[in-house]
Amino acid sequence: MIDMSETWTSTLGRVAFINCDPLYHDLNSTWNVLSAPPSWLTGHVLRRDCILAPIPAADYAKHADELVLLPDIGIGSQGEVGSVLLFGAVPLSSMKTIALPSDSATSVALLKHLISKQGRNMKYVSTGPDYESMMAMADGALLIGDRALEAAREFPEMVQMDLGTAWMEQEGLPMIFGVFVARKDTPLEPLQEAHAALLDNLESFESQGMKRELVIQWSMEKSGLTHARLDQYYGEVFNRLNQHHLDGLFRFLDSACAMENQPQFAW
């Protein structure tokens, strides 16, 4: 086995939202976990702070010359995602300005792509992901992750678009918001071990009712969301990717990110 202590870290990156909890709950103590916003994890992987991490799909397109995709796992939705939402006091058709969060390149790229396909002009303002301040400066606000779920719970009448649903309606394909990546120079053996640890956790979540319940309880403690909402959420968002899901990812990388080269996998 490769000695990672000399050249590589045993840390796995993890988004600081609940959408990867089925992969990371009660992870083997062999691995350390670094939690950060999605866009921050891109830098952590590039700097070798972690051996692998889920990052925005749009960030992978930007750094594809340095990164490879890991198979089987990601963050996606087959339609409604529930945690990538456009809020507004007016319908999208009446919006002239939208405040964008600074913590997810994929959601921003997706929203801009969807609006451009409608042939509409829009002014965008980039800011921190705070619902009240965003709504004070623009007609609409894009929120992701736990913040989107919490805002939807408090202001359900303000939800104007679920971006997962909008993508499915436009493209007829699932939307993959996050991809697991590693640097191209990452040693294969520890990378496969890290990947297997996450996949084992996911398989337990999918096949064991008790494991699913423990994940939901863990997510409840962190998010404040109800059991019923989280049970529904883990039906909206999935972490296991098949070829159909990859077709959606490749369509997004091509059409919304203008990625020129073919995506590369670690194996």
VEXGU-651505 format. One line per 5 residues: their letters; for each residue x, y, z of N, C-alpha, C. Coordinates in nm, 2 decimals, padded with zeros to 4 digits. Example, Ala and Ser with C-alpha at 12.3 -4.5 7.8 and 13.67 -1.06 7.14 Angstrom:
BEGIN
AS = 01.32,-00.57,00.78,01.23,-00.45,00.78,01.32,-00.33,00.78 | 01.28,-00.22,00.71,01.37,-00.11,00.71,01.29,00.00,00.79;
END
This chain:
BEGIN
MIDMS = 00.08,-00.12,00.00,00.00,00.00,00.00,00.09,00.13,00.00 | 00.05,00.23,-00.08,00.12,00.35,-00.08,00.12,00.42,00.05 | 00.23,00.48,00.09,00.23,00.56,00.22,00.19,00.70,00.18 | 00.06,00.73,00.21,00.01,00.86,00.18,00.07,00.97,00.27 | 00.12,00.94,00.38,00.17,01.04,00.48,00.29,01.12,00.42;
ETWTS = 00.36,01.06,00.32,00.48,01.13,00.27,00.44,01.23,00.16 | 00.35,01.19,00.07,00.32,01.27,-00.05,00.17,01.30,-00.06 | 00.09,01.24,00.01,-00.06,01.27,-00.01,-00.13,01.26,00.12 | -00.25,01.33,00.12,-00.33,01.34,00.23,-00.43,01.22,00.24 | -00.47,01.19,00.36,-00.58,01.09,00.37,-00.71,01.16,00.40;
TLGRV = -00.72,01.28,00.36,-00.84,01.37,00.38,-00.93,01.36,00.26 | -01.06,01.35,00.28,-01.16,01.35,00.18,-01.24,01.48,00.19 | -01.25,01.55,00.08,-01.33,01.67,00.08,-01.48,01.64,00.08 | -01.56,01.72,00.15,-01.70,01.70,00.16,-01.77,01.84,00.16 | -01.88,01.85,00.08,-01.95,01.98,00.07,-02.02,02.00,00.21;
AFINC = -02.02,02.12,00.25,-02.08,02.16,00.38,-02.23,02.17,00.37 | -02.29,02.08,00.29,-02.44,02.07,00.28,-02.47,01.93,00.31 | -02.60,01.90,00.32,-02.64,01.76,00.35,-02.65,01.67,00.23 | -02.63,01.72,00.11,-02.65,01.64,-00.01,-02.55,01.52,-00.03 | -02.45,01.52,00.05,-02.36,01.40,00.05,-02.36,01.32,00.17;
DPLYH = -02.45,01.35,00.26,-02.45,01.27,00.39,-02.46,01.12,00.37 | -02.53,01.07,00.27,-02.53,00.92,00.26,-02.39,00.86,00.23 | -02.30,00.94,00.17,-02.17,00.90,00.14,-02.08,00.91,00.27 | -02.10,01.01,00.35,-02.00,01.05,00.45,-02.04,01.01,00.59 | -02.17,00.97,00.61,-02.21,00.94,00.75,-02.13,00.82,00.81;
DLNST = -02.08,00.84,00.92,-02.00,00.73,01.00,-01.89,00.67,00.91 | -01.82,00.76,00.84,-01.72,00.71,00.75,-01.60,00.65,00.83 | -01.54,00.55,00.78,-01.43,00.48,00.84,-01.33,00.58,00.89 | -01.28,00.56,01.01,-01.19,00.65,01.08,-01.05,00.66,01.01 | -01.03,00.57,00.91,-00.91,00.59,00.83,-00.90,00.72,00.76;
WNVLS = -01.02,00.78,00.73,-01.02,00.90,00.65,-01.06,01.02,00.74 | -00.99,01.13,00.71,-01.03,01.26,00.77,-01.13,01.32,00.67 | -01.21,01.41,00.72,-01.31,01.48,00.63,-01.29,01.63,00.64 | -01.28,01.70,00.53,-01.27,01.84,00.52,-01.40,01.90,00.46 | -01.48,01.97,00.54,-01.60,02.02,00.50,-01.59,02.17,00.45;
APPSW = -01.64,02.20,00.34,-01.63,02.33,00.28,-01.74,02.36,00.18 | -01.77,02.48,00.14,-01.86,02.51,00.03,-01.81,02.44,-00.10 | -01.90,02.41,-00.19,-01.85,02.34,-00.31,-01.74,02.41,-00.38 | -01.75,02.54,-00.41,-01.65,02.61,-00.48,-01.51,02.61,-00.41 | -01.51,02.61,-00.28,-01.39,02.60,-00.20,-01.32,02.47,-00.22;
LTGHV = -01.39,02.36,-00.23,-01.33,02.23,-00.24,-01.25,02.22,-00.37 | -01.29,02.29,-00.48,-01.21,02.29,-00.60,-01.07,02.32,-00.57 | -01.05,02.43,-00.50,-00.91,02.48,-00.46,-00.84,02.38,-00.37 | -00.92,02.32,-00.28,-00.86,02.22,-00.19,-00.80,02.10,-00.27 | -00.88,02.05,-00.37,-00.83,01.94,-00.44,-00.71,01.98,-00.52;
LRRDC = -00.71,02.09,-00.59,-00.60,02.14,-00.67,-00.47,02.16,-00.59 | -00.49,02.20,-00.46,-00.37,02.22,-00.37,-00.33,02.09,-00.30 | -00.40,01.98,-00.33,-00.37,01.85,-00.26,-00.41,01.85,-00.11 | -00.50,01.94,-00.07,-00.55,01.94,00.07,-00.63,01.81,00.09 | -00.69,01.76,-00.01,-00.77,01.64,00.00,-00.75,01.55,-00.12;
ILAPI = -00.77,01.42,-00.10,-00.74,01.33,-00.21,-00.85,01.33,-00.32 | -00.97,01.35,-00.28,-01.08,01.37,-00.37,-01.19,01.46,-00.30 | -01.28,01.51,-00.38,-01.39,01.59,-00.33,-01.50,01.61,-00.43 | -01.62,01.63,-00.39,-01.73,01.67,-00.48,-01.72,01.82,-00.50 | -01.71,01.86,-00.63,-01.70,02.00,-00.67,-01.81,02.03,-00.77;
PAADY = -01.84,02.16,-00.79,-01.94,02.19,-00.89,-01.90,02.14,-01.03 | -01.99,02.09,-01.10,-01.96,02.04,-01.24,-01.90,02.14,-01.32 | -01.94,02.27,-01.31,-01.89,02.38,-01.39,-01.74,02.40,-01.35 | -01.70,02.38,-01.23,-01.56,02.39,-01.19,-01.48,02.28,-01.25 | -01.53,02.16,-01.26,-01.46,02.06,-01.33,-01.43,02.10,-01.48;
AKHAD = -01.53,02.15,-01.55,-01.52,02.20,-01.68,-01.40,02.30,-01.69 | -01.39,02.39,-01.59,-01.29,02.49,-01.59,-01.15,02.44,-01.57 | -01.14,02.33,-01.49,-01.01,02.27,-01.45,-00.99,02.13,-01.51 | -01.06,02.10,-01.62,-01.05,01.96,-01.67,-00.91,01.92,-01.71 | -00.82,02.02,-01.74,-00.69,01.98,-01.78,-00.60,01.93,-01.66;
ELVLL = -00.65,01.96,-01.53,-00.58,01.91,-01.41,-00.65,01.80,-01.33 | -00.78,01.78,-01.36,-00.86,01.69,-01.28,-00.92,01.58,-01.36 | -00.95,01.47,-01.29,-01.03,01.36,-01.35,-01.15,01.33,-01.27 | -01.25,01.28,-01.34,-01.38,01.24,-01.27,-01.36,01.10,-01.21 | -01.43,01.08,-01.10,-01.44,00.95,-01.04,-01.58,00.89,-01.08;
PDIGI = -01.58,00.76,-01.11,-01.70,00.69,-01.16,-01.80,00.67,-01.04 | -01.93,00.65,-01.08,-02.03,00.60,-00.99,-02.10,00.70,-00.90 | -02.03,00.80,-00.85,-02.08,00.89,-00.75,-02.08,01.03,-00.79 | -02.18,01.11,-00.74,-02.19,01.25,-00.77,-02.31,01.31,-00.70 | -02.36,01.42,-00.74,-02.48,01.48,-00.68,-02.57,01.52,-00.79;
GSQGE = -02.69,01.46,-00.80,-02.77,01.49,-00.91,-02.92,01.48,-00.88 | -03.00,01.51,-00.98,-03.15,01.50,-00.96,-03.21,01.46,-01.09 | -03.32,01.38,-01.09,-03.39,01.35,-01.20,-03.52,01.43,-01.20 | -03.50,01.56,-01.23,-03.61,01.65,-01.22,-03.59,01.74,-01.10 | -03.70,01.75,-01.01,-03.70,01.83,-00.90,-03.58,01.80,-00.81;
VGSVL = -03.51,01.91,-00.77,-03.39,01.89,-00.68,-03.42,01.94,-00.54 | -03.50,02.04,-00.53,-03.54,02.09,-00.40,-03.45,02.18,-00.33 | -03.32,02.18,-00.37,-03.22,02.25,-00.30,-03.14,02.35,-00.39 | -03.19,02.37,-00.51,-03.13,02.47,-00.60,-03.25,02.55,-00.66 | -03.27,02.66,-00.60,-03.40,02.73,-00.62,-03.38,02.88,-00.65;
LFGAV = -03.46,02.92,-00.74,-03.47,03.07,-00.77,-03.59,03.12,-00.69 | -03.57,03.22,-00.60,-03.67,03.29,-00.53,-03.70,03.42,-00.59 | -03.82,03.47,-00.57,-03.85,03.60,-00.62,-03.99,03.65,-00.57 | -04.01,03.78,-00.55,-04.14,03.84,-00.52,-04.22,03.85,-00.64 | -04.16,03.83,-00.76,-04.23,03.84,-00.89,-04.19,03.72,-00.97;
PLSSM = -04.28,03.68,-01.07,-04.24,03.56,-01.15,-04.11,03.59,-01.23 | -04.05,03.48,-01.28,-03.92,03.50,-01.35,-03.94,03.59,-01.47 | -04.06,03.58,-01.54,-04.08,03.66,-01.66,-04.08,03.81,-01.63 | -04.09,03.85,-01.51,-04.09,03.99,-01.47,-03.96,04.04,-01.41 | -03.87,03.94,-01.38,-03.74,03.98,-01.32,-03.65,04.05,-01.42;
KTIAL = -03.58,04.15,-01.36,-03.48,04.22,-01.44,-03.34,04.20,-01.38 | -03.33,04.17,-01.25,-03.21,04.15,-01.18,-03.22,04.02,-01.09 | -03.11,03.94,-01.08,-03.11,03.83,-01.00,-02.97,03.83,-00.92 | -02.98,03.81,-00.79,-02.86,03.80,-00.71,-02.82,03.65,-00.71 | -02.69,03.63,-00.73,-02.63,03.50,-00.74,-02.54,03.47,-00.63;
PSDSA = -02.54,03.35,-00.57,-02.45,03.31,-00.46,-02.31,03.29,-00.52 | -02.21,03.31,-00.43,-02.07,03.29,-00.47,-02.02,03.15,-00.44 | -02.10,03.06,-00.40,-02.05,02.93,-00.35,-02.09,02.81,-00.44 | -02.14,02.84,-00.56,-02.16,02.72,-00.65,-02.16,02.77,-00.80 | -02.06,02.73,-00.87,-02.05,02.77,-01.01,-02.15,02.70,-01.09;
TSVAL = -02.18,02.58,-01.06,-02.27,02.50,-01.14,-02.41,02.56,-01.15 | -02.47,02.59,-01.03,-02.60,02.65,-01.02,-02.61,02.78,-01.10 | -02.50,02.86,-01.08,-02.50,02.99,-01.15,-02.50,02.97,-01.30 | -02.41,02.88,-01.35,-02.40,02.85,-01.49,-02.53,02.79,-01.55 | -02.60,02.71,-01.47,-02.72,02.65,-01.51,-02.83,02.75,-01.52;
LKHLI = -02.84,02.84,-01.42,-02.95,02.94,-01.43,-02.92,03.04,-01.55 | -02.80,03.08,-01.57,-02.77,03.17,-01.68,-02.81,03.10,-01.82 | -02.77,02.97,-01.82,-02.80,02.89,-01.94,-02.95,02.88,-01.97 | -03.03,02.85,-01.86,-03.18,02.84,-01.88,-03.24,02.97,-01.92 | -03.19,03.08,-01.86,-03.25,03.21,-01.90,-03.21,03.25,-02.04;
SKQGR = -03.09,03.22,-02.08,-03.04,03.26,-02.21,-03.12,03.18,-02.32 | -03.16,03.06,-02.29,-03.23,02.98,-02.38,-03.37,03.03,-02.40 | -03.42,03.12,-02.31,-03.55,03.18,-02.32,-03.53,03.31,-02.40 | -03.41,03.35,-02.44,-03.39,03.47,-02.51,-03.41,03.60,-02.43 | -03.39,03.59,-02.30,-03.41,03.71,-02.22,-03.28,03.77,-02.17;
NMKYV = -03.28,03.90,-02.15,-03.17,03.97,-02.09,-03.19,03.98,-01.94 | -03.08,03.96,-01.87,-03.09,03.97,-01.72,-02.96,04.03,-01.67 | -02.98,04.11,-01.56,-02.86,04.16,-01.49,-02.84,04.07,-01.37 | -02.71,04.03,-01.35,-02.68,03.94,-01.24,-02.59,04.02,-01.14 | -02.61,03.99,-01.01,-02.53,04.05,-00.91,-02.47,03.94,-00.82;
STGPD = -02.34,03.93,-00.81,-02.28,03.82,-00.73,-02.27,03.87,-00.58 | -02.31,03.79,-00.49,-02.31,03.83,-00.35,-02.30,03.70,-00.26 | -02.30,03.73,-00.13,-02.30,03.62,-00.03,-02.44,03.55,-00.03 | -02.45,03.42,00.00,-02.58,03.35,00.00,-02.67,03.38,00.12 | -02.72,03.50,00.13,-02.81,03.53,00.24,-02.94,03.58,00.18;
YESMM = -03.05,03.50,00.21,-03.18,03.53,00.14,-03.22,03.67,00.15 | -03.23,03.73,00.28,-03.28,03.86,00.30,-03.20,03.97,00.22 | -03.07,03.96,00.23,-02.99,04.07,00.17,-03.00,04.05,00.01 | -03.00,03.93,-00.04,-03.01,03.91,-00.18,-03.15,03.96,-00.23 | -03.25,03.93,-00.16,-03.39,03.98,-00.21,-03.40,04.13,-00.20;
AMADG = -03.32,04.19,-00.11,-03.32,04.34,-00.09,-03.26,04.41,-00.21 | -03.16,04.34,-00.28,-03.09,04.41,-00.39,-03.13,04.37,-00.53 | -03.22,04.27,-00.54,-03.26,04.22,-00.67,-03.40,04.17,-00.67 | -03.45,04.14,-00.79,-03.58,04.09,-00.81,-03.59,03.94,-00.77 | -03.48,03.87,-00.79,-03.47,03.73,-00.76,-03.34,03.69,-00.69;
ALLIG = -03.34,03.58,-00.63,-03.22,03.53,-00.56,-03.21,03.38,-00.58 | -03.09,03.34,-00.62,-03.06,03.20,-00.64,-02.99,03.14,-00.51 | -03.05,03.04,-00.45,-02.99,02.98,-00.34,-02.97,02.83,-00.36 | -02.87,02.77,-00.29,-02.85,02.63,-00.31,-02.83,02.56,-00.17 | -02.84,02.43,-00.17,-02.81,02.35,-00.05,-02.91,02.38,00.06;
DRALE = -02.85,02.37,00.19,-02.93,02.39,00.31,-03.01,02.52,00.31 | -02.94,02.63,00.26,-03.00,02.76,00.26,-03.13,02.76,00.18 | -03.12,02.69,00.06,-03.24,02.69,-00.03,-03.35,02.61,00.04 | -03.32,02.50,00.10,-03.42,02.42,00.17,-03.49,02.50,00.28 | -03.40,02.57,00.36,-03.45,02.65,00.47,-03.54,02.76,00.42;
AAREF = -03.50,02.83,00.32,-03.58,02.95,00.27,-03.71,02.90,00.21 | -03.70,02.78,00.14,-03.83,02.73,00.09,-03.93,02.69,00.20 | -03.87,02.64,00.31,-03.96,02.61,00.42,-04.02,02.74,00.48 | -03.95,02.85,00.49,-04.00,02.97,00.55,-04.08,03.05,00.45 | -04.04,03.05,00.32,-04.11,03.14,00.22,-04.15,03.05,00.10;
PEMVQ = -04.23,02.95,00.11,-04.27,02.87,00.00,-04.33,02.94,-00.12 | -04.40,03.05,-00.09,-04.47,03.13,-00.20,-04.37,03.20,-00.28 | -04.24,03.21,-00.24,-04.14,03.29,-00.31,-04.06,03.21,-00.41 | -04.08,03.08,-00.41,-04.01,02.99,-00.50,-04.06,03.00,-00.64 | -03.98,03.05,-00.73,-04.02,03.07,-00.87,-03.97,02.96,-00.97;
MDLGT = -03.86,02.89,-00.93,-03.81,02.79,-01.02,-03.72,02.69,-00.94 | -03.75,02.56,-00.97,-03.65,02.46,-00.92,-03.57,02.43,-01.05 | -03.44,02.45,-01.03,-03.35,02.44,-01.15,-03.34,02.30,-01.20 | -03.35,02.20,-01.12,-03.35,02.06,-01.16,-03.46,02.03,-01.25 | -03.58,02.08,-01.21,-03.70,02.06,-01.29,-03.69,02.13,-01.42;
AWMEQ = -03.64,02.26,-01.42,-03.63,02.34,-01.54,-03.53,02.27,-01.64 | -03.42,02.22,-01.59,-03.33,02.15,-01.68,-03.39,02.02,-01.75 | -03.46,01.95,-01.66,-03.53,01.83,-01.71,-03.63,01.86,-01.82 | -03.71,01.96,-01.80,-03.81,02.00,-01.89,-03.75,02.05,-02.02 | -03.63,02.11,-02.02,-03.56,02.17,-02.14,-03.49,02.06,-02.21;
EGLPM = -03.41,01.97,-02.14,-03.32,01.88,-02.20,-03.37,01.74,-02.20 | -03.47,01.70,-02.11,-03.51,01.57,-02.10,-03.41,01.47,-02.04 | -03.32,01.53,-01.96,-03.21,01.46,-01.90,-03.19,01.50,-01.75 | -03.14,01.41,-01.67,-03.11,01.45,-01.53,-03.00,01.55,-01.53 | -03.00,01.63,-01.42,-02.90,01.73,-01.39,-02.80,01.69,-01.29;
IFGVF = -02.68,01.69,-01.32,-02.57,01.65,-01.23,-02.50,01.78,-01.18 | -02.53,01.82,-01.06,-02.48,01.95,-01.01,-02.34,01.93,-00.96 | -02.30,01.82,-00.90,-02.17,01.80,-00.84,-02.11,01.67,-00.89 | -01.98,01.68,-00.91,-01.90,01.56,-00.95,-01.78,01.54,-00.86 | -01.75,01.41,-00.84,-01.63,01.38,-00.75,-01.51,01.38,-00.84;
VARKD = -01.41,01.45,-00.80,-01.29,01.46,-00.88,-01.16,01.44,-00.80 | -01.05,01.42,-00.87,-00.92,01.41,-00.81,-00.82,01.47,-00.91 | -00.71,01.51,-00.86,-00.60,01.55,-00.95,-00.55,01.44,-01.04 | -00.51,01.47,-01.16,-00.46,01.37,-01.25,-00.34,01.29,-01.20 | -00.26,01.36,-01.11,-00.14,01.29,-01.06,-00.16,01.22,-00.93;
TPLEP = -00.29,01.20,-00.89,-00.32,01.13,-00.77,-00.28,00.98,-00.78 | -00.21,00.92,-00.69,-00.18,00.78,-00.69,-00.31,00.70,-00.70 | -00.31,00.60,-00.78,-00.44,00.53,-00.81,-00.49,00.45,-00.69 | -00.39,00.38,-00.62,-00.43,00.29,-00.51,-00.51,00.36,-00.40 | -00.45,00.47,-00.34,-00.53,00.53,-00.23,-00.65,00.60,-00.28;
LQEAH = -00.65,00.64,-00.41,-00.77,00.70,-00.46,-00.88,00.60,-00.48 | -00.85,00.48,-00.52,-00.95,00.38,-00.53,-01.00,00.33,-00.39 | -00.91,00.34,-00.29,-00.96,00.30,-00.16,-01.05,00.41,-00.10 | -01.02,00.53,-00.13,-01.11,00.64,-00.08,-01.25,00.63,-00.15 | -01.24,00.61,-00.28,-01.37,00.59,-00.36,-01.45,00.48,-00.31;
AALLD = -01.38,00.36,-00.28,-01.45,00.24,-00.23,-01.52,00.27,-00.10 | -01.45,00.35,-00.01,-01.51,00.38,00.12,-01.64,00.45,00.11 | -01.64,00.55,00.02,-01.76,00.63,00.00,-01.87,00.54,-00.07 | -01.84,00.46,-00.16,-01.93,00.38,-00.23,-01.99,00.27,-00.14 | -01.91,00.22,-00.05,-01.96,00.12,00.05,-02.07,00.19,00.14;
NLESF = -02.04,00.31,00.18,-02.14,00.39,00.26,-02.27,00.41,00.18 | -02.26,00.44,00.06,-02.38,00.47,-00.02,-02.46,00.34,-00.04 | -02.39,00.23,-00.06,-02.46,00.10,-00.08,-02.54,00.07,00.04 | -02.48,00.09,00.16,-02.55,00.07,00.29,-02.67,00.15,00.30 | -02.66,00.28,00.26,-02.77,00.37,00.27,-02.88,00.33,00.18;
ESQGM = -02.85,00.28,00.06,-02.95,00.23,-00.04,-03.02,00.10,00.00 | -02.95,00.02,00.07,-03.00,-00.12,00.09,-03.05,-00.15,00.24 | -03.01,-00.06,00.33,-03.04,-00.09,00.47,-03.13,00.02,00.53 | -03.24,-00.01,00.57,-03.34,00.08,00.62,-03.28,00.15,00.75 | -03.21,00.08,00.83,-03.15,00.14,00.95,-03.05,00.24,00.92;
KRELV = -02.96,00.22,00.82,-02.86,00.31,00.78,-02.93,00.44,00.72 | -03.03,00.42,00.64,-03.10,00.54,00.59,-03.16,00.62,00.70 | -03.21,00.56,00.80,-03.27,00.63,00.92,-03.16,00.70,00.99 | -03.04,00.64,01.01,-02.94,00.71,01.08,-02.89,00.83,01.00 | -02.88,00.82,00.87,-02.84,00.94,00.79,-02.94,01.05,00.80;
IQWSM = -03.07,01.02,00.80,-03.17,01.12,00.81,-03.16,01.19,00.95 | -03.14,01.11,01.05,-03.13,01.17,01.19,-03.01,01.26,01.19 | -02.90,01.22,01.13,-02.78,01.30,01.13,-02.80,01.43,01.06 | -02.87,01.42,00.94,-02.90,01.54,00.86,-03.00,01.63,00.94 | -03.09,01.57,01.01,-03.18,01.66,01.09,-03.11,01.74,01.19;
EKSGL = -03.01,01.68,01.26,-02.94,01.75,01.36,-02.86,01.87,01.30 | -02.81,01.86,01.18,-02.73,01.97,01.12,-02.82,02.07,01.05 | -02.93,02.03,00.99,-03.01,02.12,00.91,-03.13,02.18,00.97 | -03.19,02.11,01.07,-03.31,02.16,01.13,-03.43,02.13,01.05 | -03.42,02.05,00.94,-03.53,02.01,00.86,-03.60,01.89,00.92;
THARL = -03.73,01.87,00.89,-03.80,01.76,00.94,-03.76,01.63,00.88 | -03.80,01.52,00.95,-03.78,01.39,00.90,-03.85,01.37,00.77 | -03.97,01.41,00.76,-04.05,01.39,00.64,-03.98,01.47,00.52 | -03.93,01.59,00.54,-03.87,01.66,00.43,-03.74,01.60,00.39 | -03.66,01.55,00.48,-03.54,01.49,00.45,-03.56,01.35,00.38;
DQYYG = -03.66,01.28,00.42,-03.69,01.15,00.36,-03.73,01.18,00.21 | -03.80,01.29,00.19,-03.84,01.33,00.05,-03.72,01.37,-00.02 | -03.63,01.45,00.04,-03.51,01.51,-00.02,-03.42,01.40,-00.07 | -03.40,01.29,00.00,-03.31,01.19,-00.04,-03.38,01.10,-00.15 | -03.50,01.14,-00.19,-03.56,01.08,-00.31,-03.54,01.17,-00.43;
EVFNR = -03.53,01.30,-00.40,-03.51,01.40,-00.50,-03.36,01.41,-00.55 | -03.27,01.40,-00.45,-03.13,01.41,-00.48,-03.07,01.27,-00.47 | -02.98,01.23,-00.56,-02.92,01.10,-00.56,-02.77,01.12,-00.57 | -02.69,01.02,-00.52,-02.55,01.02,-00.53,-02.49,00.91,-00.62 | -02.57,00.82,-00.67,-02.52,00.71,-00.75,-02.55,00.75,-00.90;
LNQHH = -02.44,00.75,-00.98,-02.46,00.79,-01.12,-02.45,00.67,-01.21 | -02.54,00.66,-01.31,-02.53,00.56,-01.42,-02.51,00.63,-01.55 | -02.52,00.56,-01.66,-02.49,00.62,-01.79,-02.59,00.73,-01.83 | -02.72,00.70,-01.79,-02.82,00.81,-01.82,-02.79,00.94,-01.75 | -02.74,00.93,-01.63,-02.70,01.05,-01.55,-02.58,01.11,-01.61;
LDGLF = -02.49,01.03,-01.66,-02.37,01.09,-01.72,-02.40,01.16,-01.85 | -02.51,01.11,-01.92,-02.55,01.18,-02.05,-02.60,01.32,-02.01 | -02.67,01.33,-01.90,-02.71,01.47,-01.86,-02.59,01.55,-01.82 | -02.49,01.49,-01.75,-02.37,01.57,-01.71,-02.30,01.61,-01.84 | -02.28,01.53,-01.93,-02.20,01.56,-02.05,-02.28,01.67,-02.13;
RFLDS = -02.41,01.66,-02.14,-02.49,01.77,-02.20,-02.47,01.90,-02.14 | -02.47,01.90,-02.00,-02.45,02.03,-01.93,-02.31,02.08,-01.96 | -02.20,02.00,-01.95,-02.07,02.04,-01.97,-02.05,02.10,-02.11 | -02.12,02.05,-02.21,-02.11,02.09,-02.34,-02.19,02.22,-02.37 | -02.32,02.22,-02.33,-02.41,02.33,-02.36,-02.40,02.45,-02.27;
ACAME = -02.38,02.43,-02.14,-02.38,02.54,-02.05,-02.24,02.58,-02.01 | -02.14,02.49,-02.02,-02.00,02.53,-01.98,-01.91,02.54,-02.10 | -01.96,02.51,-02.22,-01.87,02.51,-02.34,-01.74,02.44,-02.33 | -01.75,02.32,-02.26,-01.63,02.24,-02.24,-01.59,02.18,-02.38 | -01.47,02.20,-02.42,-01.43,02.15,-02.56,-01.38,02.01,-02.56;
NQPQF = -01.31,01.96,-02.46,-01.25,01.83,-02.45,-01.35,01.73,-02.39 | -01.33,01.60,-02.42,-01.41,01.50,-02.36,-01.37,01.48,-02.21 | -01.47,01.46,-02.13,-01.44,01.43,-01.98,-01.35,01.31,-01.97 | -01.27,01.31,-01.87,-01.18,01.19,-01.85,-01.21,01.14,-01.71 | -01.21,01.01,-01.70,-01.23,00.94,-01.57,-01.10,00.88,-01.52;
AW = -01.09,00.87,-01.38,-00.97,00.82,-01.32,-00.94,00.68,-01.36 | -01.05,00.60,-01.39,-01.03,00.46,-01.44,-01.16,00.42,-01.50;
END
